[in-house]
Amino acid sequence: MRPLLLISAIVFAGCVTPSIPIPPPDPARMEFHLTGDVNNHAASFAYPPDVNYVAAVVFVYNRDLGLGIIQDANPDGSVGPTPGVKAELGHQMVISFEREDQTVSTCIRLREGAQSSTDYCGP
């Protein structure tokens, strides 16, 4: 009985192919544009084409307010500009790309235009 179990385990392990991890979104490539009045802004998100994000679902989430949007990436892996998410400068924004069985995220402190690659969210 044990040899049968061992053979089954080996055959099953051979069927599981590890997937290549996709990289998290790069803050330096992210763009946010704010519209509206002081204390009543909406931030729209954009990301340039990236083959890693083709067929991804994109989540833009304001961690400080608990609000966000969900949108499909464009066929070339780019995003946006998305509809605006209520946000103010300095809010913690989590950007996630989900593809099949993988989800990668980056959390940044919101600023107008290009984002900082060193201003990540705090604890």
Secondary structure, DSSP 8 states (H G I E B T S, - for coil): -HHHHHHHHHHHHHH-----------GGG-EEEEEEETTEEEEEEEB---GGGTT-EEEEEETTTTEEEEEE--TTS-B-----EE--TT-EEEEEEEETTEEEEEEEE--SEE--SS-B---
